[in-house]
Amino acid sequence: MSSDSSALIDLNVFTALQESAGADFVIELVDTFLEEGPLMLAELRAAWDADDADTFKRTAHSLKSNGQTFGALGFAALARTLELDGLAAAKARGDVALLTIERAYGEIAAELQELVHG
Amino acid sequence: MAEGRVLIVEDNRVNRLLLARNVEQLGLVVATAENGRLALELLRREPFDLLLLDIAMPEMDGYEVLQRMLADVQLRDLPVIVTSSVEGLDSVVRCIALGAEDYLHKPVNPVLLKARIHASLEKKRLRDELKAMLRRFATTEVAQDMQQAGFALGGRKVRGAVMFTDIRGFTAIVESQSPEEIIDLLNTWYMLMFDAINSHGGVVNQMIGDGLMAIFGAPLPLADPCKRAVAAAREMTEMVAQYSAERVALGKPPIAVGIGIATGDMVAGYTGTEKRATYTCIGDTVNLAARLEAHTRIAKCSILVDAATRAELGDGVPVDPLGSAQLKGKAAPVDIFSIGL
C-alpha cells in the first residue's frame, strides 16, 4: 500500500470494509465498482445532455454512495455537490463539473485497483 | 444465529452486493430486487421476514414502495429498514411516517445493521405470534380487521346472529371421567366447534367451560348472517354426532350438543379495560340466544332459533315450529323453531 493512496482513499474506511466484509469479498466489490463506475458516469453525462435532472441527481447520489463505501471521500464530495446542487446549478458552471468528476473517478479507480490487485 | 428471509431492494450493484454480504454473514437468507416495482412483485409472490429498502431508485422509489405496502393488508406488517444515502431529516421523517421500522444511512455500519435487523426480526416474530393467536379466535378477515382498525374500547350498533352452544350433560361427564380425558374431550369439542363456526364466517368471542358464544355479522358485516349461523349449527351437530359415535366405540360416554340462535340488533365492541378486554355483543338478542340454548334441554332438540332467524332462513332448511315458549327472563312467550339436520 503506497502512502499516496491515502490521499484518494481513506485507508481507515477501506480497511474497516475489508475487516467486516472479508478481503476477498472486497476484491469482488471493487471489481464491480470498476465495471459500474464508467457506466454511471456515462449515465450522468447522458442525463446532462438530455437535461434529465432526476436521473442526473440519482446517478450523482449513487456515485456518492459508492465513493463513501470505499473511503473515496474526495470523489464522494464531488458527487455530493452534483447531487445536492442539481443539474441546473452544475450546468451553470459549465461542463467542468463533469470533467472533474470523470477525472476523479479515473484516479480513485486506479488506486482501488492498486489496493486490491497490487 | 437468526433465521429469516430478507429482501434487499437496491438499484446500485455495489451497494446491493455489500448489503447482501452483510446480511448473509448473519446467517439469513437473502433475495434482491433492483427497484421498487420488482420488489413488490417478489413480496406478493414469496414470504419475507424483513425488507431492506433503498430510497432513490429508478422506476419506483422507496417512498412509493412504503406507500403501497401500507395500503396492502398482506404487506403492511412486514418490517422495513430503510438504507439510504439521501440526506436530511425530512427523508427519515417521511419514511417513518410511512411505516418504516428504522432508517440507516449508507454506508451502513455492519454492527448497527446487525442490531437493527435482529430487533426487527424479533418484532416480526412477536407480531406473527399475535396474529396466530388472534386467528385462533376469529377468521382471517376478522383478525385483519382488528389489526387494521386497532383496538379501542367502545361499541356500535350492529345487526347479526348470535349463537350459544354447550355440551349436553357435561357435569355428569365430568364426574365420570379422569381430568386428562375431560381436557381431551374439551379440546376436541372446541376444535370441532371453531372449525364449523369460522368456516361459515362466525367469530367465537367467548368460551366458558364447555360452552361458547359466537357472533355472525360483527366485527365485520356478513351477508346472510342467519343462514350462516344455522349452517354452522347443523354442521356442528353433525360433527358432534360423529365424534360421539367414536367415543361410544371406545367405551366412553356419548356427548350431544345444544345450540340456540337469535337474530337482531345488538351493541358490539370491546369491553373491559385497556389491559384486558374482550370483543363481545350485548342486548336482548344475546340474552334470547342464551335462553334458547338452555331451552334445547326442555324441548329435547339440538338447535333452537327465534322467529327473526326463522324469517330470514328461507325454505332450504328443515324447520319445525314448536309454538311459543315461556323463556326465563322473558316477560312474554317467544315463538321458537327447531332446526332439523
Contacts between the chains, C-beta under 8 A, distances in Angstrom:
chain1	res1	chain2	res2	distance
A	13	B	107	8.0
A	20	B	22	7.4
A	20	B	110	4.4
A	21	B	18	6.4
A	21	B	21	5.2
A	21	B	22	6.9
A	21	B	25	7.8
A	21	B	110	7.6
A	22	B	21	7.7
A	25	B	21	5.6
A	28	B	17	7.2
A	29	B	14	6.1
A	29	B	17	5.9
A	29	B	18	6.0
A	29	B	21	8.0
A	32	B	13	5.6
A	32	B	14	5.4
A	32	B	17	6.0
A	33	B	14	5.0
A	36	B	12	7.7
A	36	B	13	5.2
A	36	B	14	6.3
A	55	B	58	7.7
A	57	B	56	7.8
A	58	B	56	5.0
A	58	B	57	7.7
A	58	B	58	6.9
A	61	B	56	5.1
A	61	B	85	6.1
A	61	B	86	7.3
A	62	B	11	7.3
A	62	B	12	4.8
A	62	B	56	7.5
A	64	B	85	6.1
A	65	B	12	6.3
A	65	B	15	6.1
A	65	B	85	4.2
A	65	B	106	5.2
A	65	B	107	7.3
A	66	B	12	6.7
A	66	B	14	5.0
A	66	B	15	7.2
A	68	B	85	7.1
A	68	B	106	7.0
A	68	B	107	5.1
A	69	B	14	6.5
A	69	B	15	7.1
A	69	B	18	6.5
A	69	B	106	7.4
A	69	B	107	4.6
A	84	B	87	7.4
